[in-house]
Amino acid sequence: MSKSILRLMEEANKYVGVKQYSAIHQYLVAKYNEIQPYPVGYKMTCDDDWCDMFVTVMADTTNLSHLIGRECGVQRHVDIFQNKGIWLGRQYPKVGDIIVFDWEASGWADHIGFVYEVDGFRITTIEGNSNGQVAKNKFAWNDWRIMGYARPKYEQDDVVERQGQLEEVFLEYQGAKLTVPVLLKLKELASKYRINVEFLIIMLHFESMWGTSQVARLNNNWAGLTYTVPNRLNPKIPKLKGSKRPIREGGYYFKYDCVEDFLEDWLYLLDNLYQVKGPKSFEESVKGLFREGGAPYDYAAIGYHQYLIRMLARRQAIADANPDKINTVEVLKSTKKSIQTIAKEVIRGLWSVGEERFRKLKQAGYNAQEVQRRVNELLS
């Protein structure tokens, strides 16, 4: 991470806990109004919504506003991001990105903040005007309420190492991207349920273009699972009634808090309802979705033979678009650092504190007790 990003994150972090109408909030409003002409000619007051004012002032005070523009209206700020060529949409974020929310998935930007931490599927944000104050919040990186991210063109000055970044994209095809965090979760579940991971990857592109279809974006439901009560899905996974299915089909889709929850539910369903478990080839796995392969129901209305033809064609097309990558899926692993390096990061405060630190270390595959022993040794 560049020093510019670190400086911006440290500046924003200073204001966490500041409440609307407090002296510091009044100071921030005054700082916004110091620079003229005002965006769209409007002078901010302490009664106004102020999430975007906070983002603008943080950029002003760290000499970065030329990278993102100045605004107090979120939708107008998205227009600025697009004009500057820094709007990413729903792409896997990095620390220092600007996050934009659309609370009702209506296509209108409602709220804005900064991406402060990235930890696999989860992100931590810093937002002004979050329940009336500057606050840190946690979300799945692709939560349905997130419209997208902007990535300012920060100067690549001296780079500072920071925990939490993963390679963004592993596979790309037809504008859709399969990120490494999603792939690693898929591999973990494929191993748990003994299902061919390549089959799952291609199937998810076939079903939802790796989460870019409208159903997937609205519901974090990458396979179009239909809302039913009761159902054969994992009872431990929370889910709600989501958006409506097409009129000709009727009903609703399931809606998930995050893709991680969907993947847990989907593989649970495949394991319990279809014949895809075990050391099966790609073709055998596809067959296990249909009566021809022993399933009690056909997975898709087009039938086994047509589904197989289309899945094989999609697999070949993805392989052609990603030379040598599709064959490395089975050996892809998260890069792990040494205990010594992690202990030093803990001392620098990069892994949080207390139970939260233990949770993060465990989630990343480290022995928290072993790391703590090394920390104690370094501090003694």
Secondary structure as UniProt FT lines:
FT   HELIX           3..14
FT   TURN            15..17
FT   TURN            20..21
FT   HELIX           23..34
FT   HELIX           39..41
FT   TURN            46..47
FT   HELIX           51..61
FT   TURN            62..63
FT   HELIX           65..68
FT   HELIX           74..84
FT   STRAND          87..89
FT   TURN            95..96
FT   STRAND          98..101
FT   TURN            103..104
FT   STRAND          111..119
FT   TURN            120..121
FT   STRAND          122..130
FT   TURN            131..132
FT   STRAND          133..140
FT   TURN            141..142
FT   TURN            144..145
FT   STRAND          146..150
FT   TURN            163..164
FT   STRAND          169..173
FT   TURN            174..175
FT   STRAND          176..179
FT   HELIX           180..193
FT   HELIX           197..208
FT   TURN            209..212
FT   HELIX           214..219
FT   TURN            222..223
FT   TURN            235..236
FT   STRAND          240..244
FT   TURN            247..249
FT   STRAND          252..255
FT   HELIX           259..273
FT   HELIX           282..287
FT   TURN            288..289
FT   HELIX           291..293
FT   TURN            301..302
FT   HELIX           304..321
FT   TURN            323..325
FT   HELIX           326..331
FT   HELIX           339..347
FT   TURN            348..351
FT   HELIX           354..363
FT   TURN            364..365
FT   HELIX           368..379
//
